[in-house]
Amino acid sequence: MAKAYKEHICRIIISGCNGYMGRAVSSLCSEDEGIKVVAGFDINLQRLFDYPVYQSPEEYIGEADVLIDFSHPDALVPLLDYCVKRGIPVVLCTTGYTDTHLEHIKSAANRIPIFKSANMSIGINMLLELTRRAAFLLGDDFDIEIVEKHHNRKIDAPSGTALMLADAAKKGMNYSPDLIYDRSEVRRPRGKNEIGISAVRGGTIPGEHSVIFAGTDEVIEFKHTVFSRDVFAKGAVRAAKFLSACTEPGMYSMSDALQ
């Protein structure tokens, strides 16, 4: 995709500003002289940082270069409508979108730049490429299983990142495998055209993803562990800086930002 850019100080709106990730993004922005947070959106109107907080996006009529969303899928449609009307690019960091949500995102991307990733970690995005490459090289000789672990408050399972990893593996294969989430009702050997995905929820685990390539007498495993959710905030801020300079509508990802 061809891109055009403009130079400016990044003025950011944070949706979900009083949640854990919203606060992490706010802290990082407060330490960056090239960023100014101009507003926050949240159902909790407590003001924790030096910017105004609004319950509804329509309440903010000031200028902004980009919006970072770490809120909830239910907030997506009005948020996108607001950003399209105002011409504000959006960094979508929330997971758990439905097919209807994805259609809204696709439609909005025809009008404004949208950066969407189920995981803002740079390390995870490297793991995606390693998974695709390994699936291509190992072919039909290895079974692929994905195991993801998260804290007990995560509402969606499997994680968006696990699905991204499965999609990366599919891109490296010469056929389209079936995604298997539960084997409890099945009494048969594992099929060769499967990718198994398992989800673990417990405690305060920030995030752990393993991609297992199991062959005959050997196993290869790629693993990425997050020790603090702040890593996702760093990726979101990096994405916001990138997207705020984009002038062309469309869908963007971490691979675009890293390039």
Helices and strands as residue ranges (DSSP letters): E 10-15, H 20-30, E 35-41, E 53-54, G 57-59, E 66-69, G 73-75, H 76-86, E 90-92, H 99-108, E 113-116, H 122-138, G 139-141, E 143-150, H 160-172, E 178-180, E 194-201, E 207-214, E 219-226, H 230-244, E 250-252, H 254-258
